[in-house]
Amino acid sequence: MKTMVVGGAGFIGTHLCEALLNNGYDVICVDNFSLGDSDHVNHLIKNAGFTLIEADASDKTELDKVFADYTPEYVFHLAANSDIQASAGNPEVEYKNTYSTTFQILDCMRRYGVKKLFFSSTSAVYGDKRDEVLDENTSNLSPISYYGAAKLGSEALISAFTYMNDLSSLVFRFPNVIGPGLTHGVVFDFMNRLAIEPGKLRILGDGRQTKPYIYVTDLVEAIIQFMDADKGVTLYNIGVDGATSVTSIADIVAEEMGLKDVKYEYTGGEGGWKGDVPRFKYCIDKVHKAGWSAKYTSDEAVRMTVRANLGGSVRE
Amino acid sequence: MKTMVVGGAGFIGTHLCEALLNNGYDVICVDNFSLGDSDHVNHLIKNAGFTLIEADASDKTELDKVFADYTPEYVFHLAANSDIQASAGNPEVEYKNTYSTTFQILDCMRRYGVKKLFFSSTSAVYGDKRDEVLDENTSNLSPISYYGAAKLGSEALISAFTYMNDLSSLVFRFPNVIGPGLTHGVVFDFMNRLAIEPGKLRILGDGRQTKPYIYVTDLVEAIIQFMDADKGVTLYNIGVDGATSVTSIADIVAEEMGLKDVKYEYTGGEGGWKGDVPRFKYCIDKVHKAGWSAKYTSDEAVRMTVRANLGGSVRE
């Protein structure tokens, strides 16, 4: 089967392309290399089933040409701005890279008769509901970040396009994803800052922001396991056991880097930045009942990520 | 107070501009005249508090200039494609006219420090939940039309922009709105068709699609009543007592036009077109408790609309 991974040279996309190739699928990897990088997928180019295309999925003309040239049977849509903090001052980034990519991809699928979709959504669609346990039936979704808003808008588009065009759409709402090849986020930042200045570490917020971190291979296995979805929209919260505070992440990074007595300097406040949800509780019963669970806890994912990236696979 | 009504020359917008002027507000009416028409607001131009601007709210540059020239204190955002049936074959209409207008308006409000918003949302955000009673806490919103998807995406944007920029946002989800000056929809279509060919009437679907119709002055009174909203997002379902079937609408139109023995030709099927929600039940307890209720039932609204428009105020 010919699959297309949009955002395929990004952090999660790279791992997904690998897994799809390992499972015998052909992969058209589409990326505009704004966050993704062709270096990330260089090791896949020798694979006969792998095609790398530079195109901007938010550009109707460019994306249409890709669909005309390589009409896939399955589209994995991972194209998005993935740095919530960065878009807090510039919502247009989310309008273009997160929402408009979804619209153009769905509209190409409609025009070219492509029926199968995977979409990477996020816990950020819920907004700040720190006192609720969030499951797929939680109501009053109220994103507080432009990123969460663009992802929730994307889910709404998927709902309508799926109904109107008889699609089979798999949607995962996942929390922070980490692992080898990480390109941004708190683990990435802490490693980089401590590499430059090992004695002290600036920490956004009060360090008690506590979220679940999932290891990227766990996530990719779930995508492969459920990719053959029924008609309609199938929605899962994807998550792990436990959660890790920002201060714990700092401790793990320092320990794995062999640093002692690092001085933590907290900027203060509950969230790391405006639009950051400081903590949330995720119900993942639905996906557990469907037969998947993560191999690694949140703390394990953090430690494995630090080790993998110290081993040289952090990509700038 | 200086208010701006985007989509102010449309059907609802015209009535809202009038009401705001009558309540002593200055009104900047912004419209691209794609669905609205300057003829609709010609009678307001002599009013010193009224300014008419032709601009496309989905165009960042055009809208920015309007905000720079006339920075309002309050924005009423009614700009949208309002013909769901028409966009079923061309979702790009909703992307541009319904979603992108919302994004550009919110982003202008952010840049120019405008803090007060009214947004016209819709029962279409719920999707086809004909067996549920729909209230503001209903979960799993699953729009089946591109229109409903773009409106739900707009609500998500409003959630994030409101949080990030300390806005006071009032959001109404309303059903079909009818009254003098109607420009499209089933009542409008039936009147036009019967004027041309009085002996027979083609009816989309099986005629049993049954929805609440609200009279436009009722809606506009609710907007004025609640426009001074608290910080954050205030959401209401707005509706009426009762609902009217499509066949009943045909009966009322024929009766008011003095036609007898009109032959109805049903195209068949439950919905009028793909993406049409054939019936829904709306809970309007929240807005009733807040002190508003509609003066007219759904059937009354239909009959008054036919009479008003037979009286010469249907606008093409």
Chai-1 contact restraints between the chains, C-beta under 6 A:
chainA,res_idxA,chainB,res_idxB,connection_type,confidence,min_distance_angstrom,max_distance_angstrom,comment,restraint_id
A,Y95,B,F103,contact,1.0,0.0,6.0,A-B,restraint_1
A,F103,B,Y95,contact,1.0,0.0,6.0,A-B,restraint_2
A,D107,B,P91,contact,1.0,0.0,6.0,A-B,restraint_3
A,N137,B,S139,contact,1.0,0.0,6.0,A-B,restraint_4
A,S139,B,N137,contact,1.0,0.0,6.0,A-B,restraint_5
A,S139,B,S139,contact,1.0,0.0,6.0,A-B,restraint_6
A,S142,B,S159,contact,1.0,0.0,6.0,A-B,restraint_7
A,P143,B,A156,contact,1.0,0.0,6.0,A-B,restraint_8
A,P143,B,S159,contact,1.0,0.0,6.0,A-B,restraint_9
A,P143,B,A160,contact,1.0,0.0,6.0,A-B,restraint_10
A,I144,B,A160,contact,1.0,0.0,6.0,A-B,restraint_11
A,I144,B,Y163,contact,1.0,0.0,6.0,A-B,restraint_12
A,S145,B,A160,contact,1.0,0.0,6.0,A-B,restraint_13
A,Y146,B,A160,contact,1.0,0.0,6.0,A-B,restraint_14
A,A149,B,A156,contact,1.0,0.0,6.0,A-B,restraint_15
A,A149,B,L157,contact,1.0,0.0,6.0,A-B,restraint_16
A,A149,B,A160,contact,1.0,0.0,6.0,A-B,restraint_17
A,L152,B,A156,contact,1.0,0.0,6.0,A-B,restraint_18
A,G153,B,G153,contact,1.0,0.0,6.0,A-B,restraint_19
A,G153,B,A156,contact,1.0,0.0,6.0,A-B,restraint_20
A,A156,B,P143,contact,1.0,0.0,6.0,A-B,restraint_21
A,A156,B,A149,contact,1.0,0.0,6.0,A-B,restraint_22
A,A156,B,L152,contact,1.0,0.0,6.0,A-B,restraint_23
A,A156,B,G153,contact,1.0,0.0,6.0,A-B,restraint_24
A,L157,B,A149,contact,1.0,0.0,6.0,A-B,restraint_25
A,S159,B,S142,contact,1.0,0.0,6.0,A-B,restraint_26
A,S159,B,P143,contact,1.0,0.0,6.0,A-B,restraint_27
A,A160,B,P143,contact,1.0,0.0,6.0,A-B,restraint_28
A,A160,B,I144,contact,1.0,0.0,6.0,A-B,restraint_29
A,A160,B,S145,contact,1.0,0.0,6.0,A-B,restraint_30
A,A160,B,Y146,contact,1.0,0.0,6.0,A-B,restraint_31
A,A160,B,A149,contact,1.0,0.0,6.0,A-B,restraint_32
A,Y163,B,I144,contact,1.0,0.0,6.0,A-B,restraint_33
A,M164,B,G275,contact,1.0,0.0,6.0,A-B,restraint_34
A,G275,B,M164,contact,1.0,0.0,6.0,A-B,restraint_35
